Amino acid sequence: MRFVLASANPGKVREMREILSEFDLEIVSRDELGIDFDVEETGSTFVENALIKARAISEATGLPAIADDSGLAVDALGGRPGVYSSSFGGAELNADQRYLYLLEEMKNMEQRSAKYVCTIVCAFPDGSSLTVFGECRGRICTAPRGSGGFGYDPVFLIEGKDKTMAELSPEEKNEISHRGEALRNFALLLRERGYQ
């Protein structure tokens, strides 16, 4: 069975492939299939955005499409950046500038609890879909640490550990990350549907 990953983010594609490698499935990226159009994320929730992406890529390829929408929710910022995590501070910022912008926003805040959240949707060509969730709790550091991962990983200190996401190996990150949890939940649903 062939599934296509709807994400154009190479970090997400790598993580998804690693976690789904236990299945006897052919996992291809949208890039490998020559899908080069952007899917406009017009939803107001992670679920809506993931479903929009998965359906668009499934319709374009005729394959089941796996899409995620994920982000960082900071308690002191009322859950922001949330669904706007990838454009927080302005679309012109790169990933490093984005987490530095977050640190500046939180400069004088004592309350630093936050969580990474992930919604994964698999849209099938018959119009059906599966939806799963994952989260990872932690807090925002006052300075970046580590060189691994992507996004806000250098400033996200994992609950119960003295490490940021960016200080973990890819295997360690997959074990505890929001995307790892969501993909394991997705794997359980695949097994229930008879995939091995």
N, C-alpha and C positions, 0 to 999 in steps of 0.2 A: 504494500500500500504506500502511496506517495502522498506526502503532506508538504505544503509550502509554508515557509515562515514569512509572515507579512511584513516584518520589520525590515527597515533599511539600515538600522543601527548595527554595525558589525559586532559591538560588544554584546548586545542582546542575542544576536544570531549565534554567536559562539557559546554563550551560556545555555541557550535553549538546546542546541545540538548536543552539548555535553550531557545534559540531564536526560534527554530523550534517547541517548545512544543505546540504552538497555533494551529498547524495542527493536524488533525486526521490521523497521519502517525505513523507507527512503525519505530523508528530510532534505528538501532543497530550499534555497533562499530565493526570494523574489528576483534578486540580481541574476542568479543562475538561469532563470527563466526569461530574462530580458524585460522584466517589468520595471519600467523607469518612470512611471507617473506617480505623483504624490497624491495621497489620499487625504483630503481635508478633514481634520478632526473637529467636527462642529458640535460634538456632544458636550454636556456639562458635567458628566461623570466619567470615571475610568471605564465603567461597563459600556456606556454608550460609545465612547471612542474606540474601544477594542472591537466592538461589534461592527462598527462602521468600517474599520480597516479590514477585518477578517472577511466580511461579506464582499467588499470591493475586490479583494485579491482572489477570493474563491470564484467570483463571477468572471474575472479576467482569465483565470487559468483552468477552470473546470475541476479544480482539485480542492480537497479540504484545506482550509487556510487557518493557521494559528497566528493570532495577533495578541499582543499584550499592550496594555496601557498602564503605566506605573509612574510613581512619583514620590515625592517627599512631602509629608504633612508635619508641620512644626506647630506644636501646641500654642506657643506664645504668639504665633502669627495667625491664630485662628484657623489652622489647617492649611495655610498657604505654604508653599506654592501650589501644592495639589496638582490638579490636571494641567496647570501651567508651568510645571517644573522645568520643562525643556525650553521655555522662553522667559523664565523669571528674570527680571532685571532688564529685559529687552532682547529682541531676537538677534541683535548684532553681537551679543556676548558669546564667547566660547565657553567651554565647560569650566575651565579654571576661573575665568572672570565671573561666572555665574555663582560658584560657591564662595568666592571672595565677596561678591555682592551680598550673599546671604549672611556671611559673617559680619559685614558692615551693618546690615539691618538689625542684627542681634547684639551689637557691640556692648550695650549696657544692660542686657537682659540676664537675669539669674535663672529664670525658668527656661531650660534648654531641651526639654524632652521632645522627642519627635519619633516618627515611624516612617519607614518605607512601606508603601502599599503597592500591590500588583493585582491586576485583573487579567486573566487570560481567557480568550474566547476562541473556540474552534468552530468555524462556519463550514458546513458541509454543502456540497452542490445541490442537495435536495431541499435546502432551505432550513434544515435543522441546525442547532448549535449547542455547544457545551460551554458553560461558564464556570470558572473556578477563581479562587482568591488566595492571596498570601500576604503576610505582613512580617516585618522585622522591626522590633522596637529598639530604641536607643536614645542618644542625645547628640546635640550639635557641639562639637569641640570649639575651642576659641582660636585654633590654628590648624591648618591642614597637616595630616600625617599619612605617609605611605605613598607609593607610586603605582599601585595596582588599581584594578577596577576602572570605573568611569563615572561621569556625572558627579554627584555629591559625595561619593565614597570617601574621599580624603578628609571630610569633616563630619562623617557620621560614625560616632563611637557606639559600638554594639552593646546593648544591655547585657550586663553580666560578664563582659570581657573588657580588657584594657587595650583593645585594638579597634582601629577604624576599619571600615570595609576595605579600604585601599591597602591595608596592611596584611590582608589575608591572601593565601594562595587561592587560585581559582577553585580548587576542590573544597577548601574550607568555606569559601563564599557560597558555593552551590549548596552546601549543607545547611546554612542558616539564613540565606537571603530570602527576601520576599518573593523573588522570582523563582527561586529553588522550591520554596514551599508551594507556590501556585502550580509549578510544573509537576511536582510530586502528586498533588491533588488531581491534576489533569491525567497523569499516568494511571491513577486508580480508576478514573472514569473510562479511560481507554480499555483497561483490562475488563471492566464490566461490560464493555461493548464487544469483547472477544478479541481484541488486539493483544499480541504477545511480543 
